[in-house]
């Protein structure tokens, strides 16, 4: 018996010589669905229903869109920048806030918005945003003025200092003003003190009021009063020492790095992500920043860590925060933002593109110069090295890989950055073993994984689609291994068993040359042309029909 039979079909492996591949492993394959062992076609993507209008969100999506985010059941945020978006980590957030980094790139600044402000009018959304965090406010316009006549007779006199903070309409409190010697006065207990406030900090901060603090007899700043509004003016206070309020809690409520280069030479904070205990994290240069718990506007200096190399991307996984850099990756763990522990992983696997880093649940995957990297709580591994060499991986343009998770699979899209003809994708299943890697012949420039609906939304050529939800199939290609015979033969017959025969083409190659092309229309044996002999054979299957078995032999009697 001379020939071969294929009863299972697996993904591609370009690393191993075609002759040495297992029988069911492909040299090349695209648009194939191989989870069930047979060769099936990947369904086409389904246009989102909003494309029929088009209505929102499709009406606000174009070929320039780089980021989409489903903010509510019916409203989406869309950006022409590479933006990271998170929902508020605050318990029962009455404002329904969202936090962004990456808008306007390195010249931008971290932002936030509440649903009512950001989702108003006809879109695109968000219609407005606010700067995240508050700067240190300006000094008082003049020294506090003391009128001791209003104090009770015999009231004790002590030195006191004044500061104030600014508070947004969302209750976010910034850091206090800087204490100067002119802010320190001697006053009797119960004296009336006039305080001169400057205008509130200008800019898109949504400031609603100022909060006055003064020192108690122990030198601790305590609450005095709130002053509504943002205009410059004076206010008075005559609070008794015993009636002072709570101690100031916003001393370290620093805003994240923004576009003020003199203060932040490494640029604004990028990569905002959520961690357990209401902590948010981001990065600027080689500095890792953690917010105070449930205060995503506050990033104290005490909550910062640094890495040996500049940070590229971060994401939470089961064991903590994975920090990918231009050098070695780092794992950070802890529940207190002031006591985070970092461990550099001894693996020279830098991240080539922030958007390649994908949270897969228990682990994360990202693109490195050497291949795809899988990071778990037990370590880091170059997961693609079994089927792609480093040189072969370069044809996937690792600097430009953008990834998404869908049902446990990593879906990547890439191109060389200049030639649109190089745009393509791939599907990788880290659980798939031989079925792990399949090429895709299409490219998406934005996407969003809606885990509540179990849908992966993709933007392809400016059109919003649901991945693989169409009623018809893409055309797959599956190129077999090189089947080798000990003696030269001339296969005479073939048979392809499929579920249907709507679109199915069989091609036979001998010693690298195409010998026959057959449009397969049924389950019958078909003849192959003779007149040659060869030792090395491979087949190519193209179509949309599910294939269960392929037989290629010298004579009909050998097909069982």
N, C-alpha and C positions, 0 to 999 in steps of 0.2 A: 504494500500500500504506500503510495507516494502522493503527498499533498498535505492539507491541513484543514482543521475545523476550529471555528471560534464559537464558543457558547457563552462566554462572558466578555464584557467590554469595560475597559478601565481608562483612566486619564493618561495624560502624556508624560513621557520621561525623555528629555533631550540629553541627559547626562550620559546615560549608558548607551553603548553602541547598539544600533538598531537590530543587529543580529543576536545580541545577548539579552534583549529584553524578554520578560515573561510573555507567554503567548498572547495574553489579553491586554497588554499595555501598548498604548499608541505612541508612535513617533510624533504625531501631531494630532490635535483634535480641537475643534472649536464649536461653540454653541450646543454642546452635548450635555445631557442630563444623565448621569451614570450611577445614581444612588441605588438603583435596584439591580445593578449588575448587567443589565442589557443596555443596548444603545437606544437612547431616546433623545428627542429634540427638546431644547429649552423653549418654553412658550414665549411668544412675543410679549412685549410690554403693552399694557393697556393705558390708553389716554385717560387722564383724570377727567371726571365728569365736568369740571369747570372749563375744560378746553372747548366744549361745544358752544360756549357763548361768544367769545370767551368771557368768563366772569372771574372774580377773585377765587383762588390765587393765580390762575393761569394768566389772567389779564395783566398781572404785574411781574411776570416771569419772561425773560428774554434770553437770547444767546449770550448776553453779558452776565447773567446771574451766576454767582459762584457759591452762594449759601442760601438754603431755605430752612425754615424752622417752623414747625406747626405749633403755634402759640395757644390756640383754642381749637375746639372741634371744627370751627368753620373759618378761622383766620390764621394766616401765615405771615411770618416775617420773611422778607426777601432782601438780599444784599448783593451788590456787585463786588464786594470784597470777601476775603476769606475770614469769616467771622465765627467766633465761638460764642454760643448762647447757652445759658442755663436758666432754669426756673428758680424762683426764690427758695433758698433753703430754710427760710423762716417759718416756724410753725404757724399754721392758720393765718397766713399773710393776707390781711384784709385788702391790701392794695394789689395783690396778684402781680408781683413784680418780676421782671426779667433783667438779666445782667449780660452785657456783651463785652467782648474784647476783639480787636482786629479791624473795627470800622476805620477806614482811611489808612490802614496799614501803619507803618512806622511814624507817620505824621499825625496819627489819631490819638485817641485817649479812651480809657475804659468808660463804659456808659451803663445806664440803667433806665428803665421806664416801667411805669405801672400800666396795667391793661387798659384802663380808662383813657389815659393820655396817648398811649401808643397805638391803640386800635380805635381810631375815630375817623369819620369821613369815609371817602371812597378808596383810600390807600394811595400808593403802596404803604405797607406797614413795616416797621413802626413809623408813624407820621411825625413823631418827635422823640427825642431822647434827652436824658440829663447826664451831666458828668457824674461819674461814680466817685463818692467820697467828697470831702470838703477840705479846702486848704486851711492853713493857719490864718485866722482873721487879722485884720489890721488893728493897730493899737488904738486905745481910746484917743479921741481928738484933743482932750485936755485932761489934766489931773482931776481926780475926784474932789468935789467941793464939800466941806464938812460944816454943818450947822449944829453945834453941840447944844444950842439952846433948847432943842426939842427933847433932849435926854432928861431923865428924871434926876432930881437933886441927889447928889452923892453917887451918881452912876460912875462905875469904873471906866477909866480911859485905857485904851490899848492900841497898839499898832495893828493895822490890817492892810491887806492887799486885795485888789480887785482884778478879776479876769472875766472874760465872757466867751461863749461859744456860739456857733450858728447851728440852727436846726432846720431841716428841710420839712416840706409838707408831709413827708413820709415818716417823720419822727427820727430821722438819722441825725445824730449829733457829731459834729466835727471836733477837732482838737481846739484847745483854748488859745486865746491870745497870749502873747509873750508878756510876762511881767516885767515892767520897768520900774525904776526907782520912783518915778512920778506917780505910779499907781499905788504906792504905799503911803498911807496917811494915818494920823493919830485921831481916833474918834472915841467919844463916850458911848457906852452901851445905850442904844436907843436914839443916837444922834441921826439927824436926817442928812443923807449923803446924796449929792447930785452927781450923776454919772453921765458923761458925754460919749455917746456911741457914734461911730462913723457909719456911713452907708454900708450895707451888707456887701459881701464880695459879689462882684459882677460876674456874669456868665450864666450858663445853663445849669444852675444848681437847684432851682426850685426852693430857695430859702424862704421860710415862713416866719421865723422869729429868732431872737437872740436870748441866751440864757446867762444870767449874771451869777457869779460866784464870788465869795469873799472868804478870807481865812478866819477860822475860829481862834480861840485862845491858844490852841495847840499848833497853829500854823497850817491846818488842813483846810483846803478849799471846800466850801459847802454851798449848797444851793441857796440863792437869795430870791430870785424872781425871774419870770419870763417876760420879755418885751416883744409884743407882736409887731410885725411889719419889718421892712428892710431899709427904711429911710433913716438918714442921719438925724440925731436929735438927742435930747436929754431925758433922763428918767431918774426918779428918786427912790430911795429905800431907807427904811428905819427899823429893820428887823432886829429884834433883841438877840443877843448871843445865844440864849437858850432856845430860840425858835428857829435857828438855822436848819436847813434841810439836809438831805443826804450828801455824802461826799461825792465829788466829781468822779465820774467813771470814764470819761472820754479823753483823759490826758494823752493816751497813746493812739487815739483814733485817727491815724494818718491815712490820707487817701493813697490809693495805689499809684505807682509811677505813671505819669501822663506825658503830654507832648511838650512840657517845659524842659528843654534839653539842658539848661543850666543846672537844673536840679536832678535830672535823670539822664545822664549821658548815654546809658544803654537803651534808651527809648521807653515807650509805654509798656505797661503790663499786657501780656498776651496769654492765651491758652486757659482762660478761666474754666475751672471745673469744680465739681462738688466732691466732698469727702464726708465720711461719717461725722456725727456730732455737730452738724450745721456749719462745718468749716468749708470755706472755699479756698482754692489755691490758684495761683497764676505765676508767671515768671517774667523777668526782664533781664536780658543778657545771661549771666551765669548766676543770677539771684533768684531763689525760689521764695515766693511770698505766701503766707498763710493768713487768712482773716481771723478775727476773733470769732468764737462760736456764735452763729446766728446774727453776726454783724458783717455782712458781705461788703460793707463800705469801709471797714476799718482794717488796716494792715500795719500793725505796729512793727517797729524795727526789731523788737525782741522775737518776732515770729519769723525771721528770715534765716534761710540757709543758703550757702553758696556751693557751687559745683566746680570741678576742675575745668570743665569746658562749658561753652555757652549752651544753654538749654534750647532744644528744638521743639519738644512737645511733651505734655504730661497727660496722664489719665489714671483714674482709680481702677485698681484690680483687687482681687480678694485679699491680698496680703498687704495692701497699702497703696501708696502713690508711686507709679512708675514714671521716672524722669528720664527721658531720652535726650541725649546731648549730641554735640558734634564729636564727642569722644566716647567714653564708656558710659553705659547706662547706670542709673542710680535707683535704689529702692528706698523709699521713705515711709516710715511707719510711726504710729502714735495716735493718741486721742486728744492730746493737749497741744495746741499750736505753738506753745512756748517750749515744748519739750519733745519735738520731733527728732527721731533718730534716722540718720541716713547712712546707707551702705553702698559704696561703689562696687559694681559687679565687674569682675575681672574678665571682661569680654570686649574686644575691640570691634564693637558693632554700633557705630553711630547711626543716628536717624537722618535720612536724606531729605525728608519732607514732613513737616508737621501734620499735614492732612493725610499722610499715610498711616498715622497712628490711630488704631481703632480698639476701643474697649469691646472685647468679645465675651464679657461676663467674668468667668474665673481667670481669664488671661487676656493679654493684649497682643496685637500683631502690628509690626511696622516694617517699613522698607529700609534696608541698609545698602551700602554699596555692594555687599556680597550676596544679598538675597533677602528673603522674608525672614523676619526674626519673631519668634514666639517667646513671650515673657510670662512666667507663672510665679507662684510663691516659692517654687522649688528651684528656680533659676532661669537662665536664658539659653535658647538654642537657635541655631540657624536652620530653620525648619525646611527651607527649600533646597538644601544642599544635596538631598537624595535624588532630585530630578532635574536640577539646573546647575550648571557650573557658574562660576562668577562671570565669565565672559558671556555666557548665554543670557544671564540675567540682565546684562547691559542693554539688550534689545528691548527690554521693558522699561527703559528710561527711569531708573530708580529715583532720580531727583524730582520727578514729576508725578509719582504715583499718589493717587488719592483713593482712600479706601472707605468701605462701608461694611457693616455687619448685617447679615440676613440669614436667619435660621441656622446659626452656627457656622456659616460660611463667610469667608472674607472675599469681598468683591472689589477688585481694584480697577482703576481706569488710568490711562497714561498716554503720553505722547512726547515727542522730542522737544516741544516748546515752540516750534517754528513752522513745521510742515504738518498741515491738517491731515494729510494722507497717512501719517503715522499714528493717528488716534486709534486706540483699541482698548480692550479690557481683558480681564482674566478672573476666573472664579477659583478660589482655593478653599478646600475643606480640610482643616488640620486633622479631622477624625477619619478622613477618607482613605488613608493608606494609598493603595494603587489608584484610587479614583480621585486623588487629591486635586489635581491641577487641570483646568480646561481653559483654553483661550476663548475670548469673546470678540466678535467682529464689530462691536459698537462702542461708543464713548459717551459717558455722562459727565457734565461739568458742574453738577451740584446734586445733592441727595439728602434724604432724611429718613431715618429708620423710625417709623411709628410703631413702637412696641405695643401700645394699647390695641391698635388695629391689626398688628402683625403684618404690616405693609412696609416695603422699602419703596419710597418715592424717589425717582430719578428725574433730572432735567436733561433731556437729550435734544440737542439743536434747538433749545429754547422752549421745548414742549414738556409739560409735567406729565409723568407717566408712573404707573404702578408696575414695578418690576415683575416680569414673568406671570402676569395675570391675564394675558390675552387668550382668546379661544382658539387661535391657530398657533403654529409653531415656527420658530426660526429654522433656517436650513443649517443642519450640522455638517461637519466634515470629520471623518475619523480615518486616520492613516495607520495601518497595522505595523507591527514589527516586521523585520526582514526574516521571513521563514526560509530556512536553508536546508537543502537536500544533499545527501552524500553523493548522489549521481545526478547528472543532468537529466531533466525531465521536461515534458511539454504537457502541462495540465490541459485536459480535454473538456472538463465539465465543471460547472459551479452551480450552487443553489443558495438562495438567500431566503430565510424564513423570517417573515415580518408579520406584524399585526394587521397591516394594510399596505396598499401599494399605490398610494396617491402621488408620491414624489420620492423616488428611490433610484439612485444610480450606483452601479458597481463598476469599479475600474481595477484591472489587473496589470501589475508591473512585473517584468522579468529582468533581472540584472539592471534595474534602474530605468528600463524603457517601457513606455505604455504599450501594452499588447492588445487590450480589448476594453471597450466601454459598453456597458449594457444598461439600458433602462429596464429596471426590474418591474414587472407588472403582475407577477403571481409567484406561487410557491414552487413552480416547476423547475426541474433541472434545465439549464441552458448550456449550449455548446460554446466552447472557447476555441479560437483559431489556433491552428498548428503551424508547422513549418519552422519551428525553432526549438531549441533546448536551452535550459538555463538551470542554475542551482539556487539562485536567490529570488524570492518572490515576496511582494507585498500587495495589499489591496487598499483601495480608498473607497469609502462609502460616503455618499452625499445624499441628503434628503431630509424629509420631515417625519417619515414613518418609523415606528419603533421596531428595531431589529433584534431578533432573539438568537439567530444562529446563521453562520456562513460556512459553507463547505467548498473547498477547491481541491479537486482530485484529477487523476489521469483518466479514470473511467467511471461510468454511472454506477457500476456495481460497488464501488468503494464508498458511496454516499449512503449513510445509514440514518 
